[in-house]
Amino acid sequence: MRMVEDFDDIEAFEAKETRDRLPIGWLILFWGLIIWGVIYFFLYTPQFGGWSQEKAYQESVNK
């Protein structure tokens, strides 16, 4: 049976692959998607951007 002290060292259990930083492309994609989501939310939410399906439909019918 192992002693509790054997489990106190977290570095022994950390995977070596997770010690490195994330690739810059992944970070750009991550933050880009967050920014895109916020912009999309404000543009296409009727309370903020004023866009709605009914309004778009009426504009297309009136043309």
C-alpha positions in Angstrom: 0.0 0.0 0.0 1.3 3.4 -0.9 1.7 6.2 1.6 -0.2 9.5 1.2 3.1 11.3 0.8 3.6 9.5 -2.5 0.6 11.3 -4.0 1.5 14.8 -2.8 3.8 15.5 -5.7 1.5 16.6 -8.5 4.4 16.9 -11.0 4.8 13.1 -10.9 1.2 12.7 -12.2 1.2 15.5 -14.8 1.5 14.3 -18.4 4.5 15.6 -20.1 2.5 16.7 -23.1 0.4 19.1 -21.0 3.4 21.0 -19.8 3.9 22.8 -23.1 1.9 25.8 -24.2 -0.9 25.5 -26.7 -0.1 26.1 -30.4 -0.6 29.7 -31.5 -3.1 28.6 -34.1 -5.3 27.0 -31.5 -5.2 30.1 -29.4 -6.1 32.3 -32.4 -9.0 30.0 -33.3 -10.2 29.9 -29.7 -10.2 33.7 -29.2 -11.5 34.3 -32.7 -14.5 32.1 -32.1 -15.3 33.9 -28.9 -15.1 37.3 -30.6 -17.2 36.0 -33.5 -19.8 34.7 -31.1 -20.1 38.0 -29.3 -20.3 40.0 -32.6 -22.9 37.5 -34.0 -24.9 37.7 -30.8 -25.1 41.5 -30.9 -25.9 41.7 -34.7 -28.6 39.0 -34.8 -30.3 39.3 -31.5 -33.5 41.4 -32.0 -33.1 43.3 -28.7 -29.6 44.5 -29.6 -29.3 44.6 -33.4 -32.9 44.9 -34.5 -32.6 42.0 -37.0 -35.5 39.5 -37.1 -36.7 36.9 -39.5 -40.0 38.7 -39.9 -38.4 42.0 -40.7 -36.1 40.3 -43.2 -39.1 38.5 -44.8 -41.1 41.7 -45.1 -38.2 43.5 -46.7 -37.8 40.7 -49.3 -41.5 40.7 -50.0 -41.7 44.4 -50.5 -38.9 44.4 -53.1 
